[in-house]
Amino acid sequence: MINAENDWEQRKLGDVAEFSKGNGYSKGDLIESGTPIILYGRLYTKYETIISEVDTYVEAKEGSVYSKGGEVIVPASGETAEDIARAATVDKSGILLGGDLNVVMPNKDINPAFLAISISNGNSQRELSKKAQGKSVVHIHNEEIRNLVIPFPNKVEQNKIVAYFANLDHLITLHQRQHKLHLNMLL
């Protein structure tokens, strides 16, 4: 059970994380097999809070940025301000992080999945979407993310919240599979 009685501390993200960017690569670089990569478009087409498996590959180039595991990625470009204010955490090391990704590495007191959930929902999501700039294509930079103020409970509560959301995601996936099976049986 999540204990809402515990104090939550408002923290500027720049005080609890380090920031960098992904590098290079576009859809045109994708190949059948090679080095796994996350491109920013994945956050729109295959949204997950925690990215554990990657099914896109490229031939690695010099100067590429590899995940260490535990990074939170936020798209740097999108079609709308609401679209761009989303995040996911990269669970594994050795995955290339493509260009147009803001990379946030939280300190040890922050569960990366909790941070991704926080950025993608509620007041933090609304505040970040207000900071997006542009008309036909909107952009968000690490500077805007760095200044985002997010409420954090202690790490134990963060872990419980992450587990709760993971359970919901699992149930949704099971229901989607069941629905697809029923549709296939009807056809």
N, C-alpha and C positions, 0 to 999 in steps of 0.2 A: 504494500500500500504506500502511496506517495503521501508524505507528511507536509501539508501546506502550512503548518504552523512554524516551520523552520524559517529563519530570516533569509531573505534573498538580498544579495548585495548588488547594487547598480554599479557596473564597471564599464569604462570606456574600453572598447575592444583593443585599441592601441596599447593599453596598459597590460594586457594579458596575452598578447599574441605577436608574432612576427609576420611580416608581409613580403610577398614576392609575386612574380608573374610566371605563367607558363611561357613557352617559347615555340614560335614557328608552327608549321603544319596546317593543312587544310584538308577538306574532304577529298581533294584531288590527289593527296599523298597516300590515301588508304590503299592497302593491298590485302590479298587473301590471308597471308600469315606473315609474322615478323614480330616486331616489338610491340607489345600492347600499348595503346594510347587512349587518352580521354580528350575528345574535342569538346568545345563549349556547347555545341548543338545537342550533345547527349543529355545535358541537363534539361532540355526542352522535350526531347523525344522519348527518353527512357528514364524518367525521373525516379530517383531512389535517394533515400536519406544516406544510406551507406552503400558505396560502390565497392563490391568485392570481386566481381567478375567483369572482364572487359572483352568485348567481341570485335573490336576494331584494332587494326594493326598498321604499322608503317615500317619503313626502313629507317632506322635511327640515324640522325645527323649529328655532327659535332655541335656542341653547345646546347644540346637538348636538356630539358629539365625533367628529372625523374622524381617520382614520389618516394618518400621515405616511409609512408604509412602514417595516418593520423592527420593529414592535411585536410582543410576544409576549402573547397573550391567554389568560387562564385563567378558566374559569367561576367565578362567585361562588356559584352554587347548583347542586345536583344531587340525585339520589335516593339515592346511596350515597357513602361516603367515597372509595371506589376510583374511581367515575365522575368525581368532581370534580377529582381530581389528574391533569389532562391539560392540554395546552397546544398552541397552534398559533401560527405567526407570520403576520402580515399582510404580504404582499409589496408591495402597492401603496398609494399615497397616495389620499386622497379617498374612502375607504370609511367609512361611518358605523359606529361601534362602539356597539352597543346596551347598555342597562342590564344589570346582572348579569354584567358582564365586568370582571375585574381586568386592567389594562393595564400591562405591564412593558416599559420601553424600556431595553434593555441599552446599555452604553457601547460605544465603537468597537472594543474588544478582544474583544468577545463576538459570535460569529455568532448572530443571532436564532434561526435554525433549529436550531442546536446546543443553544441554551438550551431551546427547545420540546421537543426530543427528550429532553434531560436531565430536565426536569420530569416528562415523561410516562412515564418508564421507570426501572426499577431502584430503588436506594436513595432517590433524591430523590423518586420517586413514592410510595414507601412512607411516607417521613417526612411528606410533605405530606398524604397521606390520614389520617395519625394526628392531624393538626392540625384536620381538618374538624370542625365543631360542628353538632349538631342530631340529631333523631331521624327524623321522616318526610321532612323536607327538610334536607339538610346544606348548610352554608355554609363558605366559605373567604374570608378577607379579605386585603388586601394586606399587613397586618402579619405574618400567618403566612408568606406568600410571601417577604416581605422578610428574614425570619430563616432561611430555608432555606439550608443549606450545600451547595454544589454543587462537584464537582471539575471544573476546567477545564484542558485542555491549551492549548498556544499556538494562535494563530489559524489557522496553516497546518494543524495537525492537526484543529482544529474543522471547517475547510472540507472536509478529506478525509472525515471521519466523516459530514458532511451529504451529500456526494456519494454515499457508499456507501449510506446509507439512501434517498436519492432514487432510486438505481438499483434497490434492492429494491422500493420502492413502484411504480416503473414496471413491473418484471417481474410483480408481483402484479396490477396493473391489466391487463396484457396477457393473463395467464392467466385472469383473471375474464372478460374479453371473449371469449376463445377458448372457455371453458366455456359461456358463454351462447349463443354461436353453435352449438355442438354440441347443446345442449339444444333450441334452436329447430329444428335440422335433424331431430331425433328426433320432434318433435311434429308 
